Amino acid sequence: MVFDTFQNDTATLKAFGRDFGGNASVLLTFDVKCDVQFQVKRTTNSAGEEINTFATAFITPKPQLDQLPTYDQWQFEYDGVQYQVERFKRVRYPASSAISHYELELR
């Protein structure tokens, strides 16, 4: 895939959930191939609030990502810095159900 040629970096993606006490706990951790573009962008989060994000990460599809349920929170670690994932978007090929890549809005 042409998209994969631009995936020069590796980052760690973590999925968080809540335990019985309501505390956040890491449920999954895995490495992803990515390309990160730093830019301030005004967007809305899952609660509908307007926020600023500071980077967009483009991630190569992985079987683990395709089958994941929705988690409470995602964290993206890149170059030793941890970012909170505000939006997790699946981008599909035109006229197809196959996933081209994922776009993560980070803050």
FENBELHU-V163058 format. One record per helix or strand of 3 or more residues. SS is the DSSP state (h for helix, s for strand). FROM is the first residue (numbers start at 0). TO is the last residue. If there is no record, write none. Layout:
ss=SS from=FROM to=TO
ss=SS from=FROM to=TO
This chain:
ss=h from=1 to=5
ss=s from=8 to=17
ss=s from=23 to=43
ss=s from=49 to=59
ss=h from=62 to=65
ss=s from=72 to=77
ss=s from=80 to=91
ss=s from=98 to=105
